Amino acid sequence: MLNAPVSKNPLSLLGRRRRDKAAVVLVGCIGLVLLLGVNDRAQAQISQSIAAIVNDDVISSYDVQQRTRLVMSSSGVDSTPQVVDRIQAQVLRSLIDEKLQTQEAAEYEVEVTEEEVASAIERLGRQNNISSSDIESSLKKAGITFDTLRGQILAEIAWGKLVTGLLSSRVSVTSDEVNYVLQQLTSNSDKPQYLVSEVFLTIDSQEQEQEVLQGGLQLIKQMRQGVPFQAVAQQFSSSPSSAQGGDIGWVQDGELSAELNETLRRMQPGQISSPIRTRGGYIILALRDRRFLGGPDPMASTVDLSQIVVPLPKSADAKTIEKLQDEAESIYKALEGCSNLDKATKSVESAVVSELGRLKISQISARFQPVAAGLRVGEASEPIRTETGFHILIVCDREDAGEAPALPSRVQIEDRLFDQQLSTLARRYLRDLRRDSTIELR
């Protein structure tokens, strides 16, 4: 019997491995007949066309339709024909992966109890401030059987148990690895950390490249219009982090690959990235927050900011530019904090004075953030030239951020490294299942 290590999961997860793969009956072997009305569903599948065959198991168009409705309902994505077409393609890929996962879990006789599925549904309800019965009613109104949700949750639990029980023993986090992470955190304490969520869209072949990219762009458009990132990650992401709504926690600057790290450096909290091509697919990042371990985060400081702009016409020649720069310099020299803005600009007719109010440094345009972060109360910046003119920033008041967060403990670092290694092994495991299986699309 294979068991998960007691330190990570004390449950005895796995039974004797079955040798006769052809004899596997998925739901029965998993040990739970949860899907109500199985016979009725089977009849419905027979009457529908086949969408895919995975190792002799059928995914019907009924399955795809139901899951698509579930995705649309739970994520809040607009149900336009274009969106539905792209979502169906992603749904089919997800259903194929789930079929592979449940087949493998069945072969190892992974047990999933009714209580575990019911508990997962209750947690889903709590996250959305509704009861389990309200979930069932909402699904029914949307034309979705409760079995569709149960089936998805059952597959997630079974795969999680299989991965934990089968692969945990192959994960080894050493003291040297923990020491290295602590050393990096300490030496890079002047660099930011990012609180990140992700959506990972798998590409299995070159033919899928454009389709997956367009699907990702459509999801980004929907999320930027208000669809919750967490809901999209739960339904569309093929990363293990999807179970946590895409949450991968705090990452140190430089910890991720160069292209992902550079994207995070350019982002502001609350922003969602464009699709980033990586090995195996596209990643969409959401930056939820930023912090510094070594001291207060300057981006979290709040300033009461005023601005003076001497506009620069697009057609301005060199002589005009020099004249306007001299005027901006004269304003800068005449300033006495925020007390004489109108007086200092009186001699420059084109100058515009604006009170921008209280803003976090992170809310200011990236071009001006370093300048505002370094100004003391009552101090003005030298004129900053942009395409639109010469800008002078004046800090009228400021409130610096509080103390820096503490470094994570050794146990926290070890747990994170363990989860990272286990997630990597899980992705490879699923990749190998895809490679070694017979998958026929209809």
N, C-alpha and C positions, 0 to 999 in steps of 0.2 A: 504494500500500500504506500502511495506517495502522499506525504503530508507537507503542508506549509510549515516553515520554521516557527517555533513557538513564539519567538521574539517579534515576529511580524504578523502572524495570523495563527492563532492556536487551533483553528478549526481543522478537523480531518476532512479533506476535500475530495479526495479521489479514490475510486475503487479499482478493481482489477481491470486492466486494459483489455478490450475486446480485440480478438484477432480476425474475426469475420466481419469485415467492413460492410459487405453486401447485406448483412443481416440487421443492420442498424435501423431502428425505427425511431426517428428523432425525439418526438415528444415523450413517448413511452420510456425510452432509454434514459432520458434526462431525469425521469422519476417523478414527473408532475404532469397530470392532465389538467392544465389550467384553462386551456382555450375552450371556452364554453361553446357548445354547439359545433363540435368538431365535424360531425357528420354533415351538418348543413353547410359548413364552410367547404368541405371536400366536394360536395355537390356543386357549390358555386364555382369552385375552381375548374371542375370538369367542363362546366358550361362556358368558361372563358378561354381565351387563347393563351398560349404559353409564351411568357416573356423571356425565360431563360431556363436552362437545365444545368444543375450543378451536381456533378457526380450522381446522376440519375434521379436527383430530387428536383421537383418542379417549382419554379417561381412563376405564378400565373399573372396575367394582366390584372386580375382582381387584387392580388397582393400589392402590386405596384400602385393601383388606383387608391387603395385604402391607405397605404403608407404615405402617398403623396398628399392626400387630404389631411392626414395627421400632421405632416410637416407644415403644411400651409396653416393649419389651425393653431398649432402650438408655437410657431415662430412668428406669426403675424405677417408673413410675406404676402404681397398683393397677388391675387390669383388671376393675373392676365394670361392669355394663351402663351405668350412668349416665355413668361416666367415658369408656367406649368411645364412646358416642354423641357426646359433646362433642368428643372427640379426633378422631373421624372427620370432623366438620365442619371442624375446623382443618386436618386432613390434606388434605382436598379443596382447601381454599384454597391450601395450600402446593403441591400438585401442579399446580394451575392456574398459579400463578406460575412454577413450574419449567418447565412446558410453554411458557409465553411466553418465558422466558429462553432455553431451548434452541432454540426456533424462531428467535429473533433471532440467537443465536450461530451457528446453521446458515446463516442468510442471509449472514452476514459470513464464513463459512467459517473459523470459529475451530477451531484444531487442538488436540486434547487427546491426549496420548500415553498409551500403556498404562503407561509408567513413572511418569507423573505420578499416575495413579489408584492404582497399586500403592503408591507412596510415601505418598499420603494415607491409604491403608488401614493401612499400617505405622505411621504417626504416630498414628492412632486407636488401634491396638493398644498402642503404648507408653504412651499416656495412661491406658489401662486395665490396664496391666501384663500384657497377653496378646499372643500372636503372631497373625499374619494367619490361620494355619490354625485357631487356637483361635476366632477371630471367626467363621469359616465354620462350624465345628462348632456353636458356640452358636446361630447363626442357624438352622441346620438343625433343631436340637432344638426351637426355638421355632416351627417351621413357616414360616420365612422364607427365601426364595431369596437366594443371594448377589447375584444380579442386582439386587435391590431396593436394597441398600446401594451397589453399584457405580453404579447409575443416579443415585442422589442425589448421590454424590460427583462424578460426571461433570458433572452440571448445575451444581454449585457452582463447579467449576474453570472450566467454559466461561463462565459468567456473570462470574466474577471477571476472567478474561482480557479478555472483551468490554468490560467497564466500564473497566478500566485502559487498554486500548489505544484505546478510542474517546473516552473522556471526559477522560483525563489532561491533554490539551492545552488543555482549557477551564478547568483549575484554575490559578490564579495566586495565589501567596502573596508579598506584598510585604514589604519591610524595615519599612515603617511598621506593618504588621499584627503582625510579630514584636516590634517595639519596644513596641507598645501592650500586648501580652500580658505582656512582661517588666515594664513599668511597673505593670500591674495586679497582678501577682504580688508585686512589691516593696511597693506601697502597701497591699496587703491581707494582708501577711505575718502580721498578728495574727489573721486569720480562718482557719478550718480548711480543709483540703482533704479530699476524700472519694474513696476508692477504690471504684468503682461498677461493678456489672454490671447489665444490663437484659434484659428480655424485652419485645418490642414485638409486640402483637397488632393486626393491621390490621382496620379496619372500612371496608368498601367501600360500604355503604348503611345507611340508618336501620334497616332490617329486621334487620340483623345485630347491632345494638347490644346487646340483652339476651343474645343467644346468646354473643357474644364475652365479655361481662362475666362471665357464669356460668362459661364455660370458664376464664377467668383466675382466678376465685375457687377453682375446683377445682384448678388447677395450684398456686396458693399453698398451699392446704391440704396437697397432696402434698409440696411442698418443705419446709414447716414440719414435716412428719413425717419428713423425712430424705432425700427424693429430691434428688439433686444439682442445684443451680441451673444449672450449666454444661450438664448433659445436657438439661435442659428448654429452655434457650436455643437450643442447637444444633438441636433438633427442632421447636420451636414459634415461635421469634422470627422475624419478617420483617425485622428490622433487619440491616444488613450486619455488625454486631458478632456475629451468631449464629455466624459461622465461628470466632470466638475464645471461644465459650461465653458470649457476652453481655458480655465485658469491654470497658469503654470507658475504663479507666485512671483516673488521678487527675484530678479536676475541682475547680476553685476554688469556694469558697463564692460564690454569686451568678452563676456562669458558666452554669448551666442556667436554664430558665424558672422563673418565680416559684413555680409549684405544685410542681415537682420539687425545687427548692432548699429550700422550706419542709419538704417531706417528709424530705429528707436531714438537716436540722437536728434533727428530732425523733427520728431513728433512732439506734440504737446499733450498733456493729460486730457483724456476724453476723445482723442482722435483715433481714427481707424485707418490703417495703411492700405495702399493699393496691393494687388496680389504680387507676391515676391516668389520668383522661381527658385526652387531649391531641388535637391536630389529627391526624386520621387513624386514631386507635385508642386503645388502652389501653397504658400502660407499667407494668411491674412492676420495681421497683428492689431490688437487694441491696447493702447497705452492708458492704463487706468490711473496711474500715479507715478511720481518720481520723488526720490529722497536721496539724502547724503548720509552715510554712516559716520563720517569723520567730523561733522559739525552741522549746524543749522543749514537747511537747504535754502540757498539764496533765491531760488525760484518760488519758494513759498512765502517770502517776505512780501508785505503789503506796503504800497506807497501811495500817497496822495500826490498825483502828478498833474502838472500843467505843461503846455507845449506852445512854443512860438514857431511859426513857419513863415519863412520868406519864400513865396512861390517862385518856381523856376519854369518859365515858358519852354515848351518843347522846341521851339525854333530859336532859342537864345543862342547868340554867337559868343565867342570867347570873351569879348569886351563886356557884354551884358552879364555873363556868368561871374566875371571878376567883380563887377560893380555890386551885384547882389550878395556875393560872399562878403565883401567889405561891409555892407549894410548889416548883415547877420552878425559879423564880428563886433560891430559897434553896439548892437543890442546886447550881446553877451557881456561886453565890458561894462555896460550901464546897469545891468541887473543887480538888485540887492535882495536876493531871495525871491519870495513870492509877493513881496509887498508893493513892488513898483512895476508890474508887468506892463500896464498901459502906458505909464510914463516912459519906460525904456523903449517902447516901440513907437512912440508918437512921431518921431522923425522919419520913420519908414512907412510910407503910406500903404504898401502892399502887405505888410506883416499881419498875420492872423494869430490871435491869442485864443487858446482853447484850454479850458479846465477839464481834464480827462477824468477827474475824480479818483476814488480809491480803487486800486487794481493790484492784484498779485503780479509779481514780476513775470510769472509764467503766462499771464494773460496779455502781456504786451507783445507787440510785433517782435519776432525773433531778431530782427535787425537792431532793435533798440534795447533788448534785454540786458546784455552785458553792461551797457552804459548806465541804465537805470539801477542795476544791482550795485554799482560802485559809487553812486552819488549819496552824499550825506544830506541831512535835512537842511534846506535853504540853499543847497548847492545846485548850480546849473551846469549843463554839459556844454562843451564847445560846439559850434555849429556842425551838424552832421549832414553831409550832402546825400540826397537820394535823387531819383528820377523826377520827383515832383517838387523839390525845393531844398532849402537849408533848414534843418530842424534843430531847435534848442529845447532840451528837456529840463524841467525844474522840479525837484522833489520838495514839496511843501511839508510833508510829514511822512514818517515811515514806521512800520512795526515789523521787526525781524522775527523770523520763525523761532520756535522753541528749541529745546535741546535735540541733539541728534539721536536717532533710535539706537538701541544697543545692538552689538554684534550677535548673530545667532549662536545658540549653544552648540556644543559638539554633537549632541543627540539630534538636534534639528538638522544640522549639516549632514550627518550620517543618514537620516531618514530621507532627505532630499536626494542624495547620491544614490541611495538604494532604489528610490522610485524612478530616477532617471535611467539607471541601468536596466531595471525591469521593463520599463516602457520601450527601450531600444530592443530588448529581446522579444517583446511582444510583437513589435512591428515586423521584425525579421521572421518570426514564427508565422504571422499571417501572410507575409510575402511568399514564404516557402509553400504555404498551403495553396495560394493562388497558382503558383508555378507548377505544382505537382498534381493539380486537380484538372478534371475535364469540365470546362465551362462552355456551354453552347448558347449563344444569343439568338433569339428568334425574331 
